[in-house]
Amino acid sequence: MQERTGNDDWYFPGGFMEFGETLFETCKREFKEDSGVEIEPVTLLKTFDTDIYTYPNGDQTQLITNLFLVKKVSGHL
């Protein structure tokens, strides 16, 4: 888990997929971007697909979140 600056909330590392990426590639890239640690996804643990996010303008989107078990390859927090 990581503490986000500015709002004192804790989150799992993550973000949005880039076009053409696999779930495992996205997991590795986002974890490195968010934490500075290189990881290797071991397995997909769960997919959450019922969350709805409402933007300030009222638009809504359905979030799909994938939770992975990962192992550290290199780097420091």
N, C-alpha and C positions, 0 to 999 in steps of 0.2 A: 504494500500500500504506500501511497505517496501523499504528502500534504500539499495541496495546491496553494500557491501564494495568493494573497488577497482576500480569501474567504474562509480560511481555517477549516476547510473540509478535507476529508481523506477520500482518495479514489484509487482504483486499480489503474496501472498504466494502460493507455489505450488511445484509440483515435479512429480515424476513418481510413477505409481501404483506398488504395490508389488503383486506377483502372488497370486490369490485367494481373493484379496480385492475387495470390492464394491467401486463405485465412492464416496459414502458418507464416507466410512471408510478412503479412501485415503485423502479426503478433511480434515477430522479431524486430521489425523496423520501429514500431511504435514503442516497444519496451526500451530499445536503445535511445530513441529520441527523448523519451520521458525521464529515464533514469541514468543513462550513460553506461548501463550494464548490457553486455551481449548475452543473450539467452538462446536456448534451443527448446522449442516447444516439444513436450513429451507426448501429451495427449489432450484432446479436446474433452473437457469435463462436462460442460453443459452449455446449451444455447438458450438464451432468454429472449422471447420475441413478443411479449405482451405490453411492453412499456410504450407510452405515448408521451412525446415531448411537445410542448406548446411554446412557440416562439413569441417574443414580445408583440409582434404584429397580429397574433392570433392564428397564424398558420400552424398546422400540426404535422408531425411526422412520427412514424412508428420506428422505434429503435430495435435493432437486433444486436444482441451482445453475446459474444462467445467467450467463455471462461476456459483458460488453458492451465494445465500443470506444466511448469517450465523448469529447466535446470540452468544454472548459471554457467556460462562459458568463460567469460572474462570481464574485467572492468571493476570499478568501485563506485559505490553510491556517492 
